[in-house]
């Protein structure tokens, strides 16, 4: 079950909302990756940081909050961390909000 306070805090940020939007269509928003498949693994954290235009620590904080809220799935591969949307959780959140 989702902790809605954690989810709402994660969503209360323009940069984090942009990350979720970009990850809907990673091929459109990010350059090709050498390692990691956009669909299976997600987008490399460094690409997300670069697109956000923030320091690594700031990007890490945004991505951690989204992962803790279960909105992103993190996958480690070859020393990198890749992030993709957790579509199941996002769909459930959408349905729960409609029922309020």
N, C-alpha and C positions, 0 to 999 in steps of 0.2 A: 504494500500500500504506500502511496506517495505521501510525503510530509508536505502538505500544501503551503505551510509557512516557508519552508526551504525553497519550494518551487517558485512561489511568488517573489521572494527576495531575489532569486536568480533571474527572474524575468524583468525585474525593476531596474534594468540597465540597458541603455541604447546599444552599447557595444555587444552585449551578450545577445540581444535580439538580432543584431546584424549577423553574428556568427551563426545563429540558428537559421536565418534566412539564407545565408551563403551556402550552408551545408545541405540545403534542400537540393541544390543543383551544383555540386562541386566542380563538375567539368566546365561549367560556365564561368565560375568565379575564381578558379585557381589554375595555375600553370600545371602542365603534366608533371607527375612525380616519377622519380627513378625507382624508389621503393614504395611499396604499398599500393593497393588497388583502391580507388575512390569508393567503390561500392562495398567491397568486402572489409577493408581496413579503415577507410575514412581519409581525412586530410591531415597531413603532417602538421603538428603544432607550430612549427616554424613558419609555415606558409600562412597560417591563421594569424600569427603574431605580426608578420610582415604586412599583411593586408589591413590589420587593425592599426598599424603604425604606432605600436606601443612597445615598451620594454618587455623582455622575456618574463620577468616576474609578474608584470601586470597581466600579460596574456595568460600566464599559468593560473593566476587567481581567477580570471574570468572562466577559463576552461574547467577548473576544479569546481567552481560553484555550479556550473551547468551539469557537470558529471555527478556531483553530490545530489543534485536535484533529480537525477535519473533522466535528464533530457538529452544527454550525450553519452555515448559509449566510448571509452578509451581502450585502445589496443596498442600494446608495445610490440615493436617489430624492429629488429636490427638496431637497437639502441635509440630508436625514435618513438614518439608517442603519436598515434593517429587518432583522430576524433571523427565520429559519425553520429548522426541524429539517432535517437532511440525512438523510432516511429511508433512502436507499440505504446510506450509511455506517453508520447505526445498525443496520440489518438485517444488514449484513456483520459488524459487531462482535459482534452477538448470535450469529450462526452460528459465528464463530471461537471464541467463548468456550464454546459447547456442545461443540466438538471437542476442547477441552483435556482 
